């Protein structure tokens, strides 16, 4: 997690859940995250390939130049990326896995902008993790955002965080002597970003979600 807004929302969500895998939807207090409300959203799981926006912040809607409330989050993606999103949502709603996703958006004029996306499980009325608290933050604010809508997406990095893990930035807060930079993607010689490659250790459990391979590890 590199974007300050993403870190802020995760820390707030983590403080609410305590020892649980996820907090209740009713525990979210908008006033406590007012600085980042424009980038936040809530999804309702409505079945396979249907994750509807219940709420969507003004800055996120501005990037798409339209109101997103009531629309299908999965409909923003296509091809293998849509399959990946379905697999990620399945991990969130089934196993309460938080997700940090980097993607590159392309607007109607062909210009690109990188985003960091956070997806966090929420409980609703004891029916499991059927709500998702999210935040979508652009890494820059170009002049055209809000004028030419984002219309295509390309996933460039994905990290699933299981309930008994703590992200790197939270561990650093506990140990102020640790100042190593956080990096989730690395540039290649062509200047593009690619997902990091993880080498599994011996006897590490492996799970599959669609075409994603998840290696257990990194727990505190």
N, C-alpha and C positions, 0 to 999 in steps of 0.2 A: 504494500500500500504506500503510494508516494504522494498522492494529492492530499493536502491538509483537510479538505472537507470529508474525504473518504475516511481518513483516520479519526476525525471527530465523530462521525456517525457510528463507526464501529465501536469506539470507546464508550459512547453513550449506550448503545445496545448491549454491550458487554457488562456495563455497570448495572443495567436493569435485570439481566438474566441471573446474575449471581452464580450459584452452583447448578442451575438448570441448563438444559441445552438451548433454550430460547425463551424470551419473555412473552407475555400475553399482549395481544394487539391493544387492549384497553390501557396498558401501562404507558404507551407512547404519549408524551406530552409535547405538542408542537412548540409551545413557548420555550422549552428547554433546548431546542435546536433551531431557534428562529433564524440564526445567521445562515443556515444551509437549507432552509425549507424550499427555496426556489429550485434546488437541484434534486430534491427527494421525491419519492413516489411510493405508492403501496399497490401491490398486485394481489389479486385473488385467484387462487388456483381453481379453475373451473373444468378440469378434466385434461386429458392429453392434448397438447398443442394449443391449449386455451388458458392464458394467464392474463386476466383483464386488469387494466388500470382502474383502481378504485379512486385514486388520487394521483395527481401529477403536478409537480412544481412549475411555477411560471417560467423559470429559466430553461428547464428541460423542454417544455412546450414551445418556447421561443426558438430553440435550436431546430425544431421540426416544423416551425411556422404553422402549428395547428394545435388544437386541444386534443390531448391524448386520453382523457378520462373516458372510460367505457370501451376503449379500443384494445385489441389483442397484442400484448407485448411480443408474442412469438411472431406476429405478422410483420414486425420490423426487420426480420432476418429471412434469409433465403438459402437454399441449397444445404451444404454441409454445415454451415453456421447455424441454420435453423435446427438441424439435428443435434448439434452441440448444445444449443440453448435448451432444448427439450431434455437432454440428458442431465444438464446442470440443474434444471428445475426439479427433476426427479430426485437428484441427490439432496436438494434442499428440503423438499416436502417429505421425503422418506427418512433421511438420516440427519436432518438438521445441520447440514453442511453449509457454512457461509461460503460465499464465492467472491473473489476479486477478478474482474475480467478487463483486459485491455482490448479496445477495438478502434479501428480506423473508420471514421465516417466520411462519406463523399457526398458533396452537395450537388444540386442540379446543374451547377456550372463546371463540375469536374474537380473542384478544389477539395482537399482532404483535411481532416482535423482528427487528432487522436483524443480519445476519451478513456477515463477510468470508471468502471461500473462496479458497484458494490451491491450484492444481493444477500439479505439476511432473513432467516426464518422467524416467523411469529406464530404463536398459537392463537386460535380463535375459538372461543366457546368450547374448549376441550375437544375439538375435532381434529387435533393434529396440527401440523404445520401448513395450514391452508392459506396463510397470508405471508407475503414477502415484503419486507421493508427494503427499499433500494435508494441508491443515489447515483446519478450520472453526472460526471464532472469533466468538462473539456480541459485539456492541459494548457490551452491558450485561449484568448478571446479575440479572434480575427474580426476585422471590420464587417465581414459579410454574415456573421452568425446572427440569426434572427431575420435575415433578409432573403437568403437563398437556403431553403430547407435541406437538412440531411436526408438523403433518400436511399443510400446503400451503406452496408456495414461489412467490415471484415475483421474477424477475431484475430488478434495477434498474440495474446497471452491469456492464460487461465490458471487460477490457483483455487483449489478447494481447501477450506479450513474446517477441520472436524471439531466437534464440540469440546474435546479435551485439549485442544491446541490453543496457543496464544500467539498472535502475530508478532513479527519481529519488532515493530515499533512500540508495542506495549511492553515487551521484555526490556527494551532499551530504557523505557521510563522507569522501570524498577532498578536498573543499574546504570546510573548516570555516567559511569566511566566508559561505558560501551558507546563508541561513536562511529562504528562502521556504517557506511552508507547503505541504504536499502535500495535494491535494484531487482526488478522483476523481469525485465527484458533487456537484451543486449543488442547493439547495432551490428549488422554484418557489413562487409566491405562496400556493399552497394548503398548503404545508408538506410536500409529498411530495418525494422525491428522484428525479432522472431521470439517465439516462446523459449524459455530456458529449457535445457535438456537435463533431466534428472537421472542419475545412475543409481538404480536400486541396490541396497546392500543385501548381503546374504540373509535369507530367512525373512525378508520383509514381505508383508502381505500385499497382494495386488488386487485391485478391484477394477471392474470395467463399468463405464456408464456410456452406452452407445459406442462411439469411436474414440472416447477418452479413456486413457489408462491412468489410474490413480494409485500411487505408491504410498502406503502408510509410512509415516516418518515425520521428523521435525517436531515431535511433541516435547513439551517441557517436562 
